[in-house]
Each structure stands twice: as C-alpha cells, then as structure tokens.
Amino acid sequence: MSEKLDRLNKLPLRSDLVGREPYGAPQIDADVLLNVNENTHGVPAEVREAIRAAVQDAVHGLHRYPDREFTSLRTSLAAYLGHSLTPANIWAANGSNEVLQQILQAFGGPGRSALGFPPTYSMYPLLASATNTEYVSGVRSEGFGLTAQDAAAQVSEYAPNIVFLCSPNNPTGTALGLDVVEAVYEAGERSQTIVIVDEAYAEFAKAGTPSALSLLPGRDRLIVSRTMSKAFALAGARLGYFAAAPEVADAIRLVRLPYHLSAVTQATANAALQHPRELLANVEDIKHQRDRIVSGLRDLGLEPADSDSNFVFFGGLRDSGRVWQGLLSAGVLIRDVGIPGCLRVTAGTADETSRFLNELEKLVQGERLVDS
Ligand SMILES: *Cc1c(COP(=O)(O)O)cnc(C)c1O
C-alpha cells in the first residue's frame, strides 16, 4: 500500500469510503483526444465573443453573490428546449453530474435505491454510493438493447426510488424508444419511482428521434436531464440542467447549496444560449464524422453499434487493450470502457477522425487482432 493511501486511511473517513479510489477517465496527454465525448470542433467565434463580453460585464458585480435563482438562465434554457416549458420547469447546476447528485440527495439516500441498466453511464453507481443510495444493476438483452417490457418488469420487481434511463446511452450510443420511458414510468407508479432520462447527447440523435421532453406533461415523477458539455461545446463551463414538473425543482432547492451557480457560470451559459444556431453549427459535421467512423469500422470488419450520439461503441476486437494502447502510442486517445473486445471513440474533426481510422486500420491489419 502506498504511503499516501496509508495516511488517508488513518483519517476518520466514512467507512464506506475506506479503500476507494477517486474516479475519472485517465487524463493522458495525446495529440488527438477522442476519449471523453467532448465536442471536438470547439466554440464558434461569435459565441466566444458573446461569452467574453458577458463575463466582462459580470466581473463588475463579483463582489455580490449571484442570483441564487438564476432566473435569466432558466428563462433562456426553457426557451431553448421549447415544448411549452417555463422557467419554473427548469433546474441547473455545475454540470449534469451535479444535477444528478442533487436528484439523488433529494430522492435517494440511506435505505433507498436507484436502478440503472449497465452498460450505461459509469457515474450513476458512483453518485449513488456517494449519497448512500443502494445501486441496483438491471439487465439488458443481448446486444445491449432494452425493451419496454423488460425495463418495466425490472422496475416492478425492484420497486426502486429512482431509475436512470440514458438515451442516447453512454457508452453504447443508441437512443431508447419513448415506449421504454412510458412503460418504466407506468411501472413505477406503485413505488412512486422518480424516472430520470439522461439526454446528454440528444442534439446528436438522428432526425426524427423524439425527446422524452414530449412526455413531461402529466408525468410529475419524470425528469429529463441535459447538458451544455456535449453539443454546445461547453464542457469547461460546467453547466447541466433538467426539465421536470416545478415541484421537482422545488425538491432540489431543499438540497442545493445557496449560490451554487457562480455569476461567471450564469453569464457564460446565458450568453451562449443567445446564439443557439451558431452553438449547434458543428453538430451536423460531428454527426457526419460519427457516420464515417461507423462505416469505416464496418469496412475493417469490426462491429460498431448504431449511434445517435457523438461517439461510437464498437466490438469485434480480439485484444481491445492492445488496440487502445497501440492507438495511444500513435497519438490517439480513445476510451476503454472495461467491456472486453470493445472500445469507444468520440467523433473528431475531419482530420482527427481520419487519423483515428488510419491508425486503427494499421493496427487491425498489421496485428490481425480482429476475430475472424
Ligand atoms: C457527458 C455526460 C454527462 C454530462 O456531464 P456534465 O457533468 O454535464 O459534463 C451526463 N450524462 C452522460 C451520460 C454523459 O455521457
């Protein structure tokens, strides 16, 4: 055991945290970073300029606490989402990870449980454990699908306090049908289950993919979570949000820290939202690069999953660890999500995507790592 860990373990730490390692994707420096599903195309110039002006303005008021209710930002977010949502339906925090943590603080906790369907976003069990909420792993069908019937049956069986549905799902990239959300919500009626639909990648979905936002009317236990970290290219600004019944936002007000959204964060997000068209200008190209990856991988004999997001999950590798390492040695960092034979790659710029596909081709052909 390292000396550092030794010293940590001497502290009167909460017993369930003893021996734990902090979580996070490896922060490795590489030429081409395609590992954490960021928007590789950057913030468009007009949006950068608007943010700069708004932050400069906010600087004058930094001696005061920010608007605790971030009313102006909630108004902009409601306008962006449409679906007749009002500011009362909106909540925001420092990234959707914090939003999810607040939901668990309000609706989970000791003696309560949350159900997820792995492989899915790896933060769900970690947020559950940090809030002392029991995490229950549901099962998917082969090929990582999830049918309405299967999902609803598991909700009825476990009667969890919270269900996580991730659509499009990370790491597999595929969107869920709204029938799954409806069935899960209905199955949770008896247990009054809170249903979270995590739509972090909604803007990348194929045209015609409906959002669970359309299901909100009349469903007071449904929460649709979004983020500005992916399509909006603002991962560094830390702004996640949800839409739900106003009383859900009121529940979160019971656990949020006062002034949790800094004046700089509010100014940044609000300024960006005044330019939704420019903000989303690169989404079409990202979807194009994603589709290039899917067909490129198929040409190599690999097995990419259908993707409605800005990343592609693929299998068919004999030794995914070696391919991951080989790509890294060639300057391309992608993600090993811990599923044998599979890797996940974020859509890059045209050049980054070409570089990934070329390096992968060399590895696959040169070392013949593909199962035949
Ligand atoms: C990236 C991601 C988020 C966003 O996290 P932020 O804290 O908003 O940056 C949320 N959910 C899923 C499934 C993600 O992949």
The ligand as a Tripos MOL2 file, in Angstrom:
@<TRIPOS>MOLECULE
LIG
   15    15     1     0     0
SMALL
NO_CHARGES

@<TRIPOS>ATOM
      1 C1        -21.0310   13.5400  -20.5550 C.3       1 LIG1
      2 C2        -22.2470   13.0310  -19.8930 C.ar      1 LIG1
      3 C3        -22.9540   13.8330  -18.9990 C.ar      1 LIG1
      4 C4        -22.5390   15.2490  -18.7990 C.3       1 LIG1
      5 O1        -21.8470   15.5280  -17.7000 O.3       1 LIG1
      6 P1        -21.5640   17.0440  -17.3210 P.3       1 LIG1
      7 O2        -21.3920   16.9760  -15.8640 O.co2     1 LIG1
      8 O3        -22.7660   17.8570  -17.7260 O.co2     1 LIG1
      9 O4        -20.3500   17.4770  -18.0840 O.co2     1 LIG1
     10 C5        -24.1130   13.3500  -18.4440 C.ar      1 LIG1
     11 N1        -24.5690   12.1290  -18.7410 N.ar      1 LIG1
     12 C6        -23.9330   11.3420  -19.6060 C.ar      1 LIG1
     13 C7        -24.5000   10.0290  -19.9610 C.3       1 LIG1
     14 C8        -22.7390   11.7610  -20.1910 C.ar      1 LIG1
     15 O5        -22.0840   10.9660  -21.0320 O.3       1 LIG1
@<TRIPOS>BOND
     1     1     2 1
     2     2     3 ar
     3     2    14 ar
     4     3     4 1
     5     3    10 ar
     6     4     5 1
     7     5     6 1
     8     6     7 2
     9     6     8 1
    10     6     9 1
    11    10    11 ar
    12    11    12 ar
    13    12    13 1
    14    12    14 ar
    15    14    15 1
@<TRIPOS>SUBSTRUCTURE
     1 LIG1         1 GROUP 0 **** ****
